């Protein structure tokens, strides 16, 4: 998959929810990439620092419509209501 084949599905500031969304999509064979604007935040969180980050959930362009449908039928439907 080339970088140009990727499309932003959502941006979210909660790493746990991003991981849940990643698992949900990958159960349907939609492979994802989580990209953080602050990669050190997960390490800082381990030491008790409350750092902020924005996580982009990236998917293959061809899977976009199906991913939105899957999330629309999930507990995370409010995240894709404006997509």
C-alpha positions in Angstrom: 0.0 0.0 0.0 1.5 3.3 -1.0 1.0 6.4 1.1 -1.2 7.9 -1.6 -3.6 5.0 -1.1 -4.3 6.0 2.5 -7.2 8.1 3.6 -8.0 9.7 6.9 -11.0 8.1 8.5 -11.1 10.1 11.8 -8.9 12.0 14.1 -9.4 11.4 17.8 -7.6 12.4 21.0 -8.1 9.1 22.9 -5.6 6.4 22.3 -7.8 3.7 23.8 -10.7 4.5 21.5 -8.4 4.7 18.5 -7.2 1.2 19.4 -10.7 -0.1 19.8 -11.6 1.3 16.4 -8.5 -0.3 14.9 -9.5 -3.7 16.3 -13.1 -3.3 15.1 -12.0 -2.5 11.6 -9.3 -5.2 11.4 -11.9 -7.8 12.5 -13.5 -6.9 9.1 -10.2 -7.1 7.3 -9.9 -3.3 7.0 -6.3 -2.7 8.0 -5.5 0.6 9.7 -2.5 2.8 10.6 -2.7 4.9 13.8 -0.6 8.0 13.4 0.1 10.3 16.4 1.1 13.9 16.3 2.9 13.3 19.6 4.4 9.8 19.6 6.1 10.4 23.0 2.8 10.9 24.7 2.3 7.1 25.3 5.6 6.9 27.0 4.9 10.0 29.0 1.6 8.6 30.1 3.4 5.6 31.5 5.2 7.9 33.9 2.1 9.7 35.0 2.3 12.7 32.7 -0.9 13.8 31.1 0.1 14.7 27.6 -2.2 15.4 24.7 -2.1 13.9 21.3 -4.2 13.6 18.2 -4.4 10.2 16.6 -5.3 9.8 13.0 -6.9 6.6 12.0 -5.8 6.0 8.4 -7.2 3.3 6.1 -6.9 2.3 2.5 -8.9 4.5 0.2 -10.8 1.5 -1.2 -12.0 0.6 2.3 -13.3 4.0 3.2 -17.0 3.5 2.5 -17.1 0.1 4.2 -15.2 1.5 7.3 -17.7 4.3 7.7 -20.6 1.8 7.5 -19.0 -0.4 10.1 -18.4 2.5 12.5 -21.9 3.7 11.9 -23.2 0.5 13.3 -20.9 0.5 16.3 -20.7 2.3 19.6 -18.5 4.9 17.9 -21.2 6.0 15.4 -21.1 9.6 16.7 -17.5 9.8 15.5 -18.5 9.3 11.8 -21.8 11.1 11.9 -20.3 14.1 10.1 -18.0 12.1 7.7 
